[in-house]
Amino acid sequence: MSRSDPPTTTSRTRISRTLLVSFLGAVVRRRDDWMPIAGVVELMRQAGQDAPGVRTAVFRLKQRGWLESQSRAGARGYALTDRASAVLAQGDEVIWHSRRPADLADGWCIVNLSIPEAERRKRDQLRTHLAHLGFGNVGTAMWLAPARMRAAAEGAIGELGMDKYAAVFVGAYVGSRDLTSLLYESWDLAAIDDSYRAFIDDHERLVAELESRPAVDPEQAFVHYLRVVDTWRQLPFRDPGLPRELLAADWSGPAAVDRFERLVALLEGPALAHAARYWP
């Protein structure tokens, strides 16, 4: 599909769902974990989403156990489930505060997997989960992360019942091979750095425009805020937070974090005030 082609129903729904998840974390959690469906449809329309796509996205999140029907003050709406609140709260630690660089002196967590073919589905799930946690793939069955990720790795392994097929080690790196080179091969750090640089470049003009205005239109603030959060929230999850001294001198992560925090400072207040108008 070319850039000029209109999105298909499937792609519209996918866009609505990702933007809606960002909306849940950035707005609904600030509004007592509840949202009026009419207000949400209108706010998402302002952000460029059509009503059918938004309603479909809401329905699918309800099917996944993230939302439950609940009316308040005579308005139909949905409340976040405990599961959704827990997942969003965990994400907040990374999204809003970024993943702090690990201390090299703390060492490394190594996960070695020996999962039989009969457990192939769970093996793939565990690999995906480890990657999402920020582990890098050192070899076919070995995953690496800063030592602080030990508890998260053990939790992922236990959740899938893979304890007897996994070994977890924590210790210092004592090999002769250059550690920086090993890390750049275990993670696609160049792609992560490129993503940070793209975020900086894509929002440079917006920051300049906002800082030059005495005030920002509330609806525009809401739309910009939601899109900025939606674009940003995937980036820190890809970043494993490796020790700063092992990364390239021009690593763009800190500059991207600064750009995001400046945008939040400029947009969050008027954006949340605008969204609040659509709650009963």
C-alpha positions, 0 to 999 in steps of 0.5 A: 500500500502506498502512502497515498492510499487510504488505509484498509479497515484492518489497518485503521483498526490497528491504528485505532487500537495502538492509539487507544492503548496510549490514550488509556495510559496517558489519559484514562488512568488520570480519570479514575480508570474510567472513560465515557464511550461517546467522549472517547469516540469524539476525542479519537475523531479529533486525533484522526480516527473514525468512529467504527474503528475506535468502537472496534478497538474498544470491543477488542480490548474488552475481549482481551480483558482490558475493559469492562462495561460500566456506566457512570453519571448516566453515561455509558462507558468502560472501566479499566480492569485490574489486569489493564491497570497493572500492565499500564502501571508497569509500562509507566515506569519505562515510558515516563521515566525512561530506562535508566542506564545500568551500572556496569559494576552490577554485572549481567544476567544470562538466561540459557534455554534448553526447551524441547521441540514439543514445547515449541509454542511456549519456547517462542512465547518466552523468547518474545517475552525476554526480547520485550523485557530488553534481553539481547540474543547472544546465541541460539539459546542464550539471552543477556541483560543487565543483572537488574533484569534477573527477577523479570526473567525469572518471572517470565520463565515461571509464568510459562512453566519453563523453570526446568528448561531454563538456567539463570546466571548472574555475574561479571563479564571476564572474557577477552572479547570487546564487550561493546562489540558483543553488545552491538551484535546482541542487540540492534543498537544501531536501529534503536539509536536511529529510532531515537534520532528519528523521534528528535528530528520528527519533533524538532519543529513542533517543539520550536513552534510550541515554545514560541507561542504564548498559549496552545489551542487545547484541542491541538495540544490534545492531538499532539500530546496523544500522538507524541506519547503513542510514537514515544512509548515503543522506543524506551521498551526497545532500549535495554538501558545498557551501561552508558560507558559501553555505548557509542559516544554519540548515543542519542537516547538522552537527547531523545528523552530530553525532547520527549520530556520537553514536549510533555511539559508543553502539552500535558496540562492543556491536553488533559484539561481538554480531554476532561471536558468530555467526561460527565 
